[in-house]
Amino acid sequence: MQRSSLSVEYLRPSELLEGHQPFGFSLYLKGMGLWDRDRLFSSLDRRGMLSPLLVHGNKKEGTFRIIDGFRRAEWAVSRGIAELSCLALYGLEKTELMVLVHEAQAHVVRTAALKATFLGFLEGNGVSRETMLSDFMPLLGLPESSHLLKNYLRVAGLSGEVLRFGHEKGFSLKKLMNLSYYREKLVELFFASAPGLSLSASLVEEMLGNINDILRRDGISPEEFFAGQDVAGLLGSDMDPREKTRQFRQMVRRLRFPGLTGIEQDMEAARQRFLSGGSFSVSWDPSLENRALKVSAVVKSPEEFQCLVADLGRRERADGIRAIFSHL
């Protein structure tokens, strides 16, 4: 990369933050809630700025745009600092400048979600797909594949809230692509509830799939589903996140599979009637896709084992097992 010229400038941070920010990928991360503002500001308060901002200058217009240093500029404004030392570059092409933007954030842009976000940022700033393929896919550790780039740009269209969740959970591109095929409003409203839930990637896929099936079957909108009294009441409660997630999952399954829920109730009734109070436990696959029961027990002596065998041999235990198997 050939840099036409550079100089050290002392610039007003408030002016640097004004107007359009063509190199403001860091601001995308801020919008996604990925700035640890308090921690950074605390560090700057203790140590001050250890390096200058990197900016690009337009000599003809007399303007400067931040390449690296948005958080430091915001800190300076919040502390009433009038000027900051800046390393100003002049005469660089857009591709060269975007490479510098990537270099500044390379330590963060490692997940599929943030790689998609960065590629979407490039497209939004007029970088051609040909340039993304030749110059930026390799920087991101990706093969120069037009199909792969198309998929990443599709994922980039997801909301910042969804991309942040995908980043924090380490979603693969495939999992993010799956989210991109659902109705935009469904995904938006689901993830608006995510902060109050304890979600894993598999739970997200299961519940979104079930809710989507409910919407299609009942001919209702995502807004109507989430505004329903039972759903809104549960999601709006201050219940423990794990318990709220468990109940919401059960609610969605009950709405999606009303017949299956009835079967589960019959199986639970058989367990309570015939198998409760014993020295063992019985469980099954909640999806009822596997025709198998898991019988678990802990014994600490040969005597306890003999008692377990005798307990399992009781007639009502066998009746309970048969009753449960009749539903599998």
N, C-alpha and C positions, 0 to 999 in steps of 0.2 A: 504494500500500500504506500503510495507516494503522497505525502502531506505537503501541500503547497507552502504553507507557512504557519507559524504559531507565535504566540506572544502571551505574556502574563498581563491580565487585566484585573482591575478592581471594580467590581460591578455591584449594583444594588440588587439584593436577592428578591425584593418585592417586584421589581421590574422583570427579573428573569422568569418569574412565575406567571406573568401576565400573558394573555393571548393563547393562541394555538400552540401546542407542544408537539411538534412532529416526531420528536425522539423520546416521547414520554411513556415508554413501556412501563417504567416504574410506577407511573400513575395508574396503569391498568391493574397492577398488583395491589396498589392502595385501594382501588375500588373493589377488589375482591376480598379485602380485609386481611391481606398478607403482609402489611407493614406492622412491625412490632415498634410502633411509634414511641411508646413510653420508654422502652428499653434503650432505643437509640438515642432519644433526647437526653435520657439520664447519663448515658455514656459521653455525649457531647458536652453536657454540663460539667462533667468531671474533668475531661481531658481536652476539650476544645476540638477544633477541626485540625486533623493531622495531615490532610491532603487537600489540594484545591479542587474546586468543581471543574469538570470538563465541559466546555461549551463550544458551539460552532458559531463563528461570526460571519456576518454578511457585511463586507466593507461598504458596498454600494448603498445599502439601506441603513447601515449603522445599527444593526440589531444583533442580538445574541440569543441562542437557544440552548438549553441545557441538554447535554448528552448523558452525563452521569453526575448525580448530586442533588436530586429533587428533595430528598429527605433532609439533607443538610441545609438546603435553601429554606425549607419550611421551618426548620429549627431556628435559623438565623432571624427570620421574620418574627417568629414567636418570642424571641429574646430581644427584639429591638435592635439588632445589629445592622448598621447602615450599609456596610460594604463587605464583600467577600473576595478573596483572591481566587482567580479563575485562570485555568490554562485554556486559552482560546485557539482553536484551529480554524483555518481559513481555506476555502477553495476545494473542499472535498466533495466527491460525488455522493449521491444518495446511498448507493450500495456500501460504500466505504463507511459512511456514517452509521448505517444500520448494523454493520459488523461491529463497530465500537459499542453500539447499544447492547448487542448480544454479549460482547465481552464483559460489560459491566454487570450483567445479570446472569451470566453463565452458571454461577454457583447455585442459582435458584431454579433455572429452567431445565429441570431434569426429569420431571414426570410427563406422562403423555398429555395430561391436562394443560400444563404450562407450555409445552412445546406447541400444542394447538393454539393456545392463546397468543404466543409470540408470532406464529405464522399468520394468524388472523390480524394481528397488529400490523405486520408488514403489508398485507394485502390492503388494509384500510389506509395505508400511507402510500399507496401507489406503486409498490414493488411488484413487478411482473411475476407470474408463475414460473416463467423460464428462469428468472434470476433466483427465485426461491429454490428451484430444483438444483441449479448449478452451484450456488454460493451458500445457501443457508441450510438445506437439508443435511449436507455433510457436517456443518457446524453443530447441528443438533444430534449428530450421531445416527442419522437416518439415511437409508438408501435413496438414490435419486429416482424415485418412482412417481410418475404422474398420478397413478391411482391412489397411492398412499398419501400424497399431498392433498388430493381431493378429499379423502376421508378426514384428514386432520383439519382441513378448512371447514368441513361440515361440522365437526365437533366444536370448532371455534365459535360457531353460531349459538351454542348453548349459553345460558345466562352465567354471569360471574359467580353466582351462588352455587350453581351446579358444578362449574369448573373448579371452584375452591374445594367443594366436597370431594370431587374426583381426585384432586391433587392430594388432599390430606389422607385419603384412603388408598392412594396409590393405584387408582383404576387403570387398567390396561386400555389401549385404544379401542379394542373390541367392546369392552364394557361401556365406554363413553359413546361409541357408535350406537349401541343398543338404546341408550337414553335419547339419542338424537332422533329416533324414529317414533317416539311417543309424541302425542299432542303437546305443543309447547306450553299451553296453559296448565295441563296436567302436571308436567314436570315442575313448572314454576310453583304451583300451589303445594305440591308434595314437599319440595325442598324448603319452602317457606316454613314448614312444620319441622324440618329436620333438626334445628337447634334444640328442640325439646325432646328429641327421641335418641335412642341409642342404636344407631344403624350400622350394619355391615354391608358390604357390597352385595352379598347374596340376599339379604333382607330387602334391600332397595329393589333388586330385580324381581323378587317374588311379589312384593306388595304393589309395585307399579304395574306389573303384569296383571295381577288380580283386579286392581282398580280399573285398569283399562278395559278388561273384559266386562266388568260391571257397567261401565259407561256405555259400551256398545250394546250390551244385552238390554239395558233398561232405557236406552235412548236419552240419557241425561248428560249434562255438561260437567266438566270438572268443577266449575263454580258451584253447581247444585250439589254435587257429591260432598265437597268439603264444607258447604254451608249447612248440611243436614244436621239436625239437632244432636244426634248421638255422636257423630264424627266431630263436629265443632266443639261440643261439650268436653269430649275426651281430650282432644288436642289442646284445648285452651286451659286445661286443668294444671295445677301445680304439682302433679303426681311425680314421683321419682321417675327419671327417664327410662330406666329399664322396665319398670312395671307398666309405664304408659306404652312403651313399645310393645310389650307382650299383649296388652289388652287391645291395642290398635291392630296388631297383626291378627288376633283372634276375631275381632270385629270384621275386618276385611275378608278373612276366610269364611266367616259365617254368611256374609252378604254374597260372596262369590259362589259358595258351595252350600246352599241351605240344606240340601239332602245329606251331604257329607257331615255337616255339623250335627244333624240328627243321629247319624250313625255313631259319631264320636260320643255323643251323650249316652247312647245305649251301651257302648263299650265301657264308658266310665262307670255307669250304673252297675254293670256286671263286675267290674273290678271292686267297687265299693261293697257290693253284696257278698261276693264269694272269696275275694282275695285280700281284703283289708285286715289289718291286725296281725299279719303273719310275720315270720322271720325273714321274709324276702320281699322283693318288689317286682312288679311286672310293668313293662313299658312297650311301646310300639312306635313305628315310624309315623309321625304326625300327618304325613301326606297320604298314608294308607296305601302307598304304592308297593310296599314290600310285604308279602304274606309271611310275617315272622314276628314272634314275640321275644323280648329280651327279659329273662328272669335273672335277677341279681340278688346276691346275698353275701354277707360277710360272716365268717365263722372264726372263732379264736381258739377252738379246742375240738378234739374228736367228739366230745359230748354234744357240743353245739351243732356239729355236723349231723349227728344222729337225730337230734331234735328237728333239724331242718328237713331231713329226708322224711321223717314221720309226718311233719307238717304238710309237705308237698304231697304226701300219699293220701291225705284226707279227701273224702268224696267231694266235698263242696269246692275244694281247690280244682279238681278235675272238671267239675261242672262250670266253674268260672272260666277256665281256659277254653273249654269248648264254646261257651257263649261268646267269648271275644273272637275266637277264630271264625265263628259263623258270619262275622261282619267283614272279614278280610278276604 
